[in-house]
Amino acid sequence: MKNIKKFQIKLDELISVIKLSGFLTDNKVESALRHIPRHEFVPESEIDRAYNNEPVFIMNGQTISQPGVVTRMTEWLDVKEGQKILEIGSGSGWQTAILSYLVGSGTVYSVERHPELVEFTKDNLEKLGIKNVQVILDDGSQGYAQKSPYDRIIITAACSEIPKPILDHLADDGLVVAPVGDSIQSLVLLQKTPNGIVEIKNQPNYVFVPLRGKFGKK
């Protein structure tokens, strides 16, 4: 039996740290963090680091993003009840589960290119009884046309530029958040408007693993 009280104390401390850094201002996102236990989404060998404000390595050279960064991306995405969300890069499913909590009756489509991570994510979501997520084994750099358009799109890996197929899958007035750049990225928030794709926010100095695939980094 995992020590739930220990994790609760660490979660409270983590949320305090994130708030002090200015990366958590939305009550709904805080509620998601409290309802989606990060320790259920890390390998057993990393469980003692689950509530540190740092990335955690999982498998295939991939990481779960730093909690502060996850909250920033999630807040920028401004998820609404009932929306349809596309996530590029499932990782371990923690970000996926946070989005599933916020979207409620909506659906999250999460595309992952590593078969082991697809299974890891599915297992983690199943443990928590999460039903409004579909995890797809595919090349996320090409988006996921089958269920487009999407109200929100989140890319959890670094791209030199956001691939056009992904932008093409965005609904009118939809938002996409992604880390864009080479060795160091800027987090950007874009919106699809009647006048085309418009940049809403841009914040430098982030580091993500690279987006791979047909339209990813070579």
C-alpha angles and dihedrals in degrees: 000000000000116000099252094180091054091051092048091056091048091048091052090050092048093051090050091051093049092048092050089053090054094244100115119055104134119090093207092055090047089052089052091052090052094048098044108062110215092204089069090062103050129079114266090248090061099042095111088060095048094106099040113112092245139091118272123213115233115169142309090037091296129131141203104241123249109275092237090056092047090054092048093051092044094050092048090051090060095206117206130203113272098016128139114238132192117204119192108206118023097200104176095333099256096119087041091055092048090054091046090054093051096044093053108177091016127087136248118209109198119191120200129174098202113081092207091055092047089057093042091052094046091050092049093049091047091053089061095042094244110168106168097074130088115196114203129194103221146104103290093193086076093053118225111280096180094079101025143164101064129195091214134018126191124189112199097189132066119266130184085226132350106272113250094231089060092050089048089059093058118109122232109284088011124145131225126191123193144149107250126191143057123276091347120030140202118227107234133190117202132183131203108231135169085264094053133260112345128191111235102174138008125184123175135216107055128136122205134164110264125269109243131197140070093323097026133092115308 
